[in-house]
């Protein structure tokens, strides 16, 4: 099938149309940057407000301080002879600094979104990932990885059951092929 260029789409690109069609009925009306900004403003979730900004900063600060304590307990070492806690310590310092910055200067940020039902998606991801890590030494990685992929794709990603099951099985098979068969790592596995 032949295609002919139609109207400019995006940044200097063109949209390909079937030969013989002018495409005027098929293309949505192009919005000006001002109209697009107004549309985005209408569709965005409500603002969180200063109390929610402060609360989220305090949560990040608490996690950062906890991570600092754990990294010091693991041992820091020196830059020439680092111990396991050095990089987590440096990352935690950055986390604490950013939380303090957000707490002091970012209180009036109006870009923060109000917490909604979807705000719990990262927490669900973290809990299921922790569950996978806890189950791996007991039953291998295959079943927990499959369950994790299904939960993430179907319930967090809203994929269809068909694509969820297919992609989850392919991902687990690929990880098995790479880490068990090809690399021969000591990852716990069933087969």
N, C-alpha and C positions, 0 to 999 in steps of 0.2 A: 504494500500500500504506500502511495506517495504521500509526503507531507509537505506543506507549504508554511512558511513563517507567517504568523498573524500579527498580533500586537505585542509590544514589549511587555514582558512579565517579569516583575522583580527588578533586580539591579542590572539592567542592560541586557537581560536575557530575552528570549523569544519563546512563544508558545507554539508548538507544532500542531497543525490542524490537518484533518484528512483533506485530500485534494477534492476540490469542488465545493467545499463548505466554507462559508464566510465566518462561522464561529460566533457571530454576534449574539445568537440566542443562547449559546453554551457558556459564555464567559460571564462571571459575576461582575458587577459594576466596580471599577477600581475606586478605592477610597483615597482621599488626600491624606497626607500625614496628620493633619489636624483632626479629620474625621476618625481616623484610626485611633489616635490618642484618646479622643472622646469615647469611642466604643470600648477601649480597654479600661478607661476610668469607670464606665458604667458596669462592666462585668467583674471588676476586681472585688474580692471579699472585703468585708468591713475591716476597718483599722482596729488594731489590738488595743491601743491606748497605753498610757504611761505605766499603769500598774502591771499589765501583762508584760511589757518590755522589761520592767525591773525584775519581775518574777523569773522570766526566762534567763535573764543575766545572772541572777542568783543561783539558778540551777546549774548553769554552765560553770560558774565560779566554784560551787560545791564539788562538782565532778572533777574539775581541774585540781582543786586542793587535795581531794582523795587520791587522784592519780599521782600527784606530787609525793604524797606520803608513801604510796605503794612503790614508786620508783626509787625513793631513797632507801626503803627497806630492801630492795633488790640489790642495792649497791651501785654507786655511780662510777667509781674508778677515776681515771684521769683521761684526758684526750689521747695520750699515748697508749694507755692500757684501759680501754673502756670496759665497764662491766655491764650486765644486762639492763640496769636501770637508767643508763645515761640518756639514750634517745627518748625513752618515755618521759624522763625528767625535763628535757628540753622542750618537748612537745607540750607537756603540762604547763610549763612556764608561759609559753605562748598563749595557751588556752586561758590561763588565769589573767594574763595581761589584757587579752581581748575582752574577757568578761568584765573586768574592771573598767575598761574604756567604754564599753556599751552601757554599763551601769551608771557611769558619771556623765558622759557626754551624749549618749544615744537615747536618753530617756524620752526625748521629744521627737524621736523618729516616727514619722507617720506612714512609713512603708511597711511596717510590721503588720502581719495579718492576724486577725482574731483566730483563736483556736477553734477548730471545727472537728467533725468526726474523722476527717482525713489526717488530722494532726497526729493521730495515734498510729498511723501507718509505719513511721520509722521505729516506734516502740515495738510494734508487732514484729517488724523485721529483726530487731535486736534480740527479742525474746526467743524467736524461732531459731535464730543463728546460735544463741547460747544453748538452746535445747539440742541442736545438732552436734555441737562440740561436746556436750555432756554424754550423748548417746554413742558417739563414734567409738570410744574404747570398749564399749559393751557389746555392740552389735555390728561394728564396721561402719563404713561411710555410705554404703550404697542406699540403704533404706532411709536413714535420716536425710541424705542429700535429695533423694527423690521426694520425700515429704516436704522438705524445705522449698524445693523448686515449685511444687504444686501449690503450696500456700502463697508463695510470692507471686506466681504468675496468675493464679485464679482469683485469689481474694485481695491481693494488693494491686495487681495489674489489670484485673477485670478481663482477662483473656478468655476465649472460649475453652470449653472442656477439651475439645479435640486438639487444639494447638497446645494447651497446657500439658496434656498427657504426652503428646508426641515430643515436644521440646524438652520436657523434664526427663524422659527416657533417654533422649539423645545426649543431653548434658551429662547425666550420670554415666552413660556408656563411654563418652569421650573422656571424662575424668578417670574412669577405670583404665581405659586404654593408655592414657598418657602417664598417669602416676603409678599404676600397678604393673602393667605389661611393659611399657616402653622404658620408664625410668627406674622401675624396681624399688620405689620408695617403701618405707616401713609404715605407711599409712594403714590403719586398721581396716581390713576388708573381709567380706564373707567368703569370697570365692578365690 
